[in-house]
Amino acid sequence: MPSYTLFWALTLALTVDDARALIDKAVRDINATIDSGKSEQAMYGDFERIFIRYADVPAIARSALGVAAKSASKAQMSSFTKAFQGYISRKYGSRFREFIGGRIEVTDARAVKSYYEVISVAHLKGQAPFDVRWHVSDKSGKNLFFNIIIEGVNMLASERTEVGAMLDKRKGNIDALITDLKTA
C-alpha cells in the first residue's frame, strides 16, 4: 500500500509545465479583463474572481497578517481572509488600469527550492517592459500562486509590512482591521 500512495503523490506533484500553465491561464484572464472595456468597479470584481481562482488566498492572507495570525480565532482568520481578498483585488486592480492597451506575456518558468517561479514581462504603452515573477506551489493541495514580484517588489513582504502598520494603528485589534479592509 505505501508504494500506491507514493505513486499517487508523484503523479500529482506540481511540475514546471503545470506552474507555467497556471500562470498562462491567470495572465489570459487578466488580459481579458483589462481589454474588456468594463468600468473600473466591474473590473475589481473580475480581478477578485481571478485572485480567488489562481492564488492561495488563505496562505497570502496568513502571511500578510503576520504574527497576529497565530492569535486570531478561526472566525477572525476567515473574515480577515475574505476582507483581505477584496482589499487586494481593489488595490492591485486599480493598478491594472495602467495595463489597458498593454499585455502581460509569460516567458519562462523554473524550479526554485520547494516552488516554481514563472517569469513574465509586462508591456505597457509608453513604458519600458518590466519583469513580473509569480511563485507557484501545490502545498495547499492545488496548484496556486502565493506571491508576485513586480519590478523587484515582493507582494508578500509589502503586504505584511502594510497590514502590520494598519494593525499597529488599530492597536492590534484584528476586528477593526477587518472592518477597515472592507472599505479600503
C-alpha positions as CSV (number, residue, x, y, z in Angstrom):
1,M,0.0,0.0,0.0
2,P,2.8,2.6,0.7
3,S,4.0,2.3,-2.9
4,Y,0.5,3.0,-4.2
5,T,0.4,6.2,-2.0
6,L,3.9,7.2,-3.3
7,F,2.8,6.6,-6.9
8,W,-0.2,9.0,-6.5
9,A,2.0,11.6,-4.7
10,L,4.4,11.5,-7.5
11,T,1.8,11.7,-10.2
12,L,0.0,14.6,-8.5
13,A,3.2,16.6,-7.9
14,L,3.5,20.1,-9.4
15,T,5.8,20.4,-12.4
16,V,7.3,23.4,-14.1
17,D,4.8,22.9,-17.0
18,D,1.9,22.9,-14.5
19,A,3.1,26.1,-12.9
20,R,3.6,27.8,-16.3
21,A,0.1,26.6,-17.4
22,L,-1.5,28.1,-14.3
23,I,0.1,31.5,-14.8
24,D,-0.6,31.4,-18.6
25,K,-4.3,30.9,-17.7
26,A,-4.2,33.7,-15.0
27,V,-2.5,36.1,-17.4
28,R,-5.0,35.3,-20.1
29,D,-7.9,36.1,-17.7
30,I,-6.1,39.3,-16.5
31,N,-5.5,40.4,-20.1
32,A,-9.2,39.7,-21.0
33,T,-10.4,41.7,-18.0
34,I,-8.1,44.6,-18.9
35,D,-9.3,44.6,-22.5
36,S,-13.0,44.1,-21.6
37,G,-13.8,47.8,-21.6
38,K,-15.6,47.4,-18.3
39,S,-15.7,50.1,-15.7
40,E,-13.0,50.1,-13.0
41,Q,-15.6,48.9,-10.4
42,A,-16.7,46.0,-12.6
43,M,-13.1,45.1,-13.2
44,Y,-12.5,44.9,-9.4
45,G,-15.0,42.1,-9.2
46,D,-13.3,40.3,-12.1
47,F,-9.9,40.7,-10.5
48,E,-11.2,39.3,-7.2
49,R,-12.5,36.2,-9.0
50,I,-9.2,35.8,-10.8
51,F,-7.4,36.2,-7.4
52,I,-9.6,33.6,-5.8
53,R,-9.2,31.2,-8.7
54,Y,-5.4,31.3,-9.1
55,A,-4.0,32.4,-5.8
56,D,-3.5,30.7,-2.5
57,V,-5.6,33.4,-0.8
58,P,-5.6,31.8,2.7
59,A,-1.7,31.5,2.7
60,I,-1.3,35.0,1.4
61,A,-3.7,36.4,4.0
62,R,-2.0,34.5,6.8
63,S,1.4,35.8,5.7
64,A,0.1,39.4,5.4
65,L,-1.4,39.2,8.9
66,G,2.0,38.0,10.2
67,V,2.4,37.1,13.9
68,A,-1.2,38.2,14.6
69,A,-2.5,35.3,12.6
70,K,-1.3,32.9,15.3
71,S,-3.6,34.6,17.9
72,A,-6.6,35.2,15.6
73,S,-9.6,32.9,16.0
74,K,-10.7,30.7,13.2
75,A,-13.7,33.1,12.6
76,Q,-11.3,36.1,12.5
77,M,-9.0,34.4,10.1
78,S,-11.9,33.6,7.8
79,S,-13.2,37.2,8.0
80,F,-9.8,38.6,7.5
81,T,-9.1,36.4,4.5
82,K,-12.4,37.5,2.9
83,A,-11.8,41.2,3.6
84,F,-8.1,40.9,2.5
85,Q,-9.0,39.3,-0.9
86,G,-11.3,42.2,-1.7
87,Y,-8.8,44.7,-0.5
88,I,-6.0,43.2,-2.6
89,S,-8.3,42.9,-5.6
90,R,-9.2,46.6,-5.4
91,K,-5.6,47.7,-4.7
92,Y,-3.9,45.7,-7.5
93,G,-7.0,46.0,-9.8
94,S,-6.6,49.8,-9.8
95,R,-3.0,49.4,-10.9
96,F,-4.1,47.1,-13.8
97,R,-5.9,50.2,-15.4
98,E,-2.3,51.2,-16.4
99,F,-2.2,48.0,-18.4
100,I,-5.1,49.0,-20.8
101,G,-3.6,48.7,-24.3
102,G,-0.7,46.6,-23.0
103,R,-0.2,43.0,-22.2
104,I,1.5,40.5,-19.9
105,E,3.4,37.7,-21.6
106,V,4.8,34.5,-19.8
107,T,8.4,34.0,-21.0
108,D,9.9,31.3,-18.7
109,A,9.5,29.1,-15.6
110,R,11.9,27.3,-13.3
111,A,12.1,25.3,-10.1
112,V,13.2,27.3,-7.0
113,K,13.5,25.4,-3.8
114,S,10.1,24.0,-2.9
115,Y,8.1,26.1,-5.5
116,Y,8.3,27.2,-9.1
117,E,8.9,30.7,-10.4
118,V,7.1,31.7,-13.5
119,I,8.6,34.7,-15.3
120,S,6.5,37.1,-17.3
121,V,7.0,40.5,-18.9
122,A,4.6,43.3,-18.7
123,H,4.4,45.6,-21.8
124,L,2.6,48.9,-21.1
125,K,2.0,51.7,-23.5
126,G,4.8,54.3,-23.3
127,Q,6.9,52.4,-20.8
128,A,9.8,50.0,-21.0
129,P,8.8,46.4,-20.5
130,F,9.2,45.1,-16.9
131,D,9.6,41.8,-15.1
132,V,6.7,40.1,-13.2
133,R,7.5,36.9,-11.3
134,W,4.9,34.6,-9.9
135,H,5.7,32.0,-7.2
136,V,3.6,28.8,-7.6
137,S,3.2,25.9,-5.2
138,D,0.9,23.0,-4.7
139,K,1.2,23.0,-0.8
140,S,-2.5,23.8,-0.4
141,G,-3.4,20.7,-2.4
142,K,-4.0,22.8,-5.6
143,N,-1.6,24.5,-8.0
144,L,-1.8,28.2,-7.0
145,F,0.4,31.2,-6.9
146,F,1.3,32.6,-3.5
147,N,3.5,35.6,-4.3
148,I,4.1,38.1,-7.1
149,I,7.2,40.1,-7.5
150,I,6.7,43.2,-9.7
151,E,9.8,45.0,-10.8
152,G,11.6,43.5,-7.8
153,V,8.9,44.5,-5.3
154,N,7.8,41.4,-3.3
155,M,4.0,41.4,-2.8
156,L,4.1,39.2,0.3
157,A,6.7,41.3,2.1
158,S,5.0,44.6,1.1
159,E,1.6,43.5,2.2
160,R,3.0,42.1,5.5
161,T,4.5,45.5,6.2
162,E,1.4,47.4,5.2
163,V,-1.1,45.2,7.0
164,G,1.3,45.2,10.1
165,A,1.2,49.0,10.1
166,M,-2.6,49.1,9.7
167,L,-2.9,46.6,12.6
168,D,-0.5,48.7,14.8
169,K,-2.6,51.8,14.0
170,R,-5.6,49.9,15.4
171,K,-3.6,48.8,18.5
172,G,-3.7,45.2,17.4
173,N,-7.4,44.9,17.0
174,I,-7.9,42.4,14.2
175,D,-11.7,43.0,14.1
176,A,-11.1,46.8,13.5
177,L,-8.6,45.9,10.8
178,I,-11.1,43.6,9.1
179,T,-13.8,46.3,9.1
180,D,-11.4,48.9,7.6
181,L,-10.1,46.5,4.9
182,K,-13.7,46.1,3.7
183,T,-13.8,49.7,2.7
184,A,-10.1,50.4,1.9
